[in-house]
Amino acid sequence: MSPLSIEERVAALEAEVVFLKQKVVSPEVPVIPWRKKIAGTFTQDSVYKEAMKLGRQYRRYCQS
């Protein structure tokens, strides 16, 4: 197995860069932000509702 010439190595790197750029520009699977993935997951959770209520009370207390 002979070592690759500098031209062959550069050509391989250029091909890899083109491939990576295509993946960045148009990903195969659309990226969904984490906040949108979890939106609405706690709507029916009574513990979550209580935590939100206590948080509102605390913020009101801190404002006064």
C-alpha positions in Angstrom: 0.0 0.0 0.0 1.6 3.2 -1.1 1.1 6.5 0.8 -1.3 8.9 -0.8 0.2 11.9 -2.6 -0.6 15.4 -1.3 -3.0 16.0 -4.2 -4.9 12.8 -3.4 -5.1 13.7 0.3 -6.4 17.3 -0.6 -8.9 15.8 -3.0 -10.2 13.5 -0.3 -10.5 16.3 2.2 -12.3 18.5 -0.3 -14.8 15.8 -1.0 -15.4 15.4 2.8 -15.9 19.1 3.2 -18.5 19.2 0.4 -20.3 16.2 2.1 -20.3 17.9 5.5 -21.5 21.2 4.1 -24.4 19.5 2.5 -25.4 17.9 5.8 -25.2 21.3 7.6 -27.2 23.1 4.9 -29.9 20.5 4.5 -30.0 18.0 7.3 -31.8 14.8 6.6 -33.8 15.0 9.7 -35.1 18.5 10.7 -33.7 19.6 14.1 -36.4 20.4 16.6 -35.4 22.6 19.5 -35.6 20.8 22.9 -38.1 23.4 24.2 -40.6 22.5 21.4 -40.1 18.8 22.0 -41.2 19.1 25.6 -43.9 21.8 25.1 -47.2 20.6 26.6 -45.8 17.5 28.3 -46.8 18.8 31.8 -50.2 20.3 31.1 -52.2 17.6 32.9 -49.7 17.2 35.8 -51.0 18.5 39.1 -47.6 18.7 40.6 -46.4 21.0 37.8 -49.5 23.2 38.2 -48.8 23.5 41.9 -45.1 24.4 41.2 -46.2 27.1 38.7 -48.7 28.5 41.3 -46.0 28.6 44.0 -43.6 30.2 41.5 -46.1 33.0 40.7 -46.7 33.6 44.4 -43.0 33.8 45.1 -42.4 36.3 42.2 -45.3 38.5 43.5 -43.8 38.3 47.0 -40.4 39.4 45.7 -41.9 42.4 43.8 -43.6 43.8 46.9 
